């Protein structure tokens, strides 16, 4: 079980699956000072899957995929499919630009929990 410094059980993970982006904004991709990690320095598919398996065993039940832009990671639907039995709840923060490319595949994996519109 994961416990924080206030003796609370941690069950929620925010997982950065890439530092790459498909849009440029002042917040996450300023014109100067932005350096991407070399591809070989990024966590690979097997490492992410192993880490998530360990975290699921430690009580993590909800994962939010973030980035960069998670949908620029080409194997994202494969990762989500492999997590199907690990985590009861999956969510994703995205700008939505690439969503049409993966929508059917991710919806079939219940990533959207029956909701395709942003919460109000």
N, C-alpha and C positions, 0 to 999 in steps of 0.2 A: 504494500500500500504506500502511496506517495503522500507525505504529510508536509505542509508548509511550516514556517516558523511560528505561526499562530495556532498550530495544532489542528488545522483543517485538512481534510482529505482532498487531494487534487484529483479530479476526474476529467478535466478538460485540457486539451492540447491544441495549441495554435502551431501548425506545421508549415514552415516556409519551404515550398517545394522547388522554387527557383528564384533567382534574383533578377531574371530577365523580365523585360516589360515590352509592351507593344504600343504604348502611348508615352508621351513626355509631359510631365507636369512639374511645377515648382516643388511640390512636396516630396515626391519620390524619385525624381530624375532631373535634377538641376542641370543647366547647360555645362557648368564646370564642376569638377570634383567628383564625378561619378565614374567609378571603375568597377567593371564586372569581375567576378571571381573567374579564374580560369576553369574551363570545363572539368578538368581532372581534379579540381579542388571541391567540386560540388558533391553532395551526398548522392550516391547512385541508387538505383532501384532496389537492389538487394539490401543495401544498408538501411534504406528507409523502411522496407518491409520487416527487416529484423528488429529495428528500433520500435516500430509500432507493435510488433508481437510482444516484446518485453513490456512496453507501456500498458498494453491491454491486460497482461497478466498482473500488472501492478494496480489495476483498478481504473484506468482511463476508459471512459465510455463515450466521450464525445470528442471529435476532431474537427477543427476548422482549417481548411486548406487556404493558404495565403501565399504571397510572393512579395515581390514582383507581381507578375500576372500568372496565376497557376495554369491557365489554359495555354500558355506558350510551351509548357512541358508536354511533349508529344505523347509520352506514355502515361499521362494522367488518368485516362479512362481505365487502363490496365491496373494502375495502383488502386484506384477506387474499387474496382472489381475484386481485387485481392483483399481489400479491407472489409468487404461486405460481412464476413463472419467475425471480424475482430471488434468492430465498434458499432453499437446500436445506432449512433447518430453521427452523420457526416454533414458538414456544411462547407461552403466555399465563398470566399470573398473574391469577386471578379469585377472588372469593368464591363463585362458582357460583350465586348467586341467580337471575340472568337466563339462565343457561345453557340451560334447556329451550327458551327462545324461539329460540335460534340453533344448538342442538346439531346438527341434521341438516345445516344449511347449512355449518357450520364443519367438521364431520366429513367431509363430501364434499370439502372442500378440504385434507384431511390435516393439519389443525392439531393434531390430538391424537396423531399418530404411532402410531395403533393402541392408545392407552392412554387410557382415560377415568377411571381411578382415580388418586389422588395417589400419587407415589412413596413408598416406605417408607424 
